[in-house]
Amino acid sequence: MASKLQQLQSKACQASKFVSKHGTAYYKQLLEQNKQYIQEPPTVEKCNELSKQLFYTRLASIPGRYESFWKELDYVKGLWRNRGELKVEDAGIATLFGLECFAWFCAGEIVGRGFTFTGYHV
C-alpha cells in the first residue's frame, strides 16, 4: 500500500511540474485561438450577464422545442402505423440508435460505480 502511495505522489509531482512549466503557454494559446468568443470587458459582471442571457434564451426556446417534440412524435407514430412499409435501412438505423443509447447507459453505470464492472464500492 505504501508503494502505491509513493507512486501516486510521484505522478502527482510530475503532473504538477508539467502544468507549472507548460500551463501558461497553453492558456495563452487557447485564448488566442478563441479570442472571437471572448466578451469585453472580461469581468465577473459580464459573466453573470451572459449566464442570465443563456438561461433566458434557453427558457424562451422551450415552446419551439415542445412543438418539435410533438412533430417528431407524430412522425414516429406514422412510421409505426406503416411499419409494413418500413425499409430494412430504417429499421437498421433505429436498431443502431437503440444499441448506442444502451451502450451510453452502460458506460454511465460503469462510471457511476467507480469504473468497476462488478458492483458499487462500499
C-alpha positions, -999 to +999 in steps of 0.1 A: +000+000+000+028+024+008+045+017-026+012+027-043+010+059-023+046+066-032+039+061-069+008+083-067+028+111-050+055+108-077+029+110-105+012+140-089+045+158-085+054+151-122+020+164-133+024+195-112+058+203-126+045+198-162+015+221-156+036+248-140+061+246-169+037+244-199+004+256-184+008+293-191+018+288-227-012+265-233-035+291-216-023+319-238-025+298-270-061+287-261-072+323-255-055+335-288-073+307-308-107+315-293-104+353-290-135+358-311-156+343-283-143+365-255-166+393-244-151+426-235-146+435-207-139+400-192-154+407-158-175+388-133-204+411-140-202+403-178-201+366-170-232+369-148-250+389-176-240+362-202-252+334-180-286+351-175-288+357-212-281+320-219-307+309-193-335+331-205-327+324-242-330+286-235-362+293-215-376+312-245-368+283-268-390+258-249-421+264-269-402+257-302-387+226-287-421+215-274-436+219-309-406+200-325-411+172-299-447+167-309-438+167-347-412+141-341-436+120-321-462+122-348-436+111-373-427+081-352-464+072-348-468+074-386-438+051-390-453+027-365-487+027-383-470+020-416-444-005-403-453-029-430-437-004-455-407+001-433-374-003-452-346-025-438-324+005-438-347+025-415-351-005-391-313-009-390-307+027-382-333+026-354-317-006-340-282+010-341-296+041-323-312+019-296-279+000-292-260+033-289-284+045-262-279+012-243-241+015-246-241+050-232-264+038-204-239+010-196-210+034-197-227+057-173-234+029-149-198+018-150-186+054-144-211+057-116-198+026-099-163+040-099-151+022-131-159-013-118-179-039-137-189-060-106-206-036-083-206-004-062-178+004-038-188+001-002 
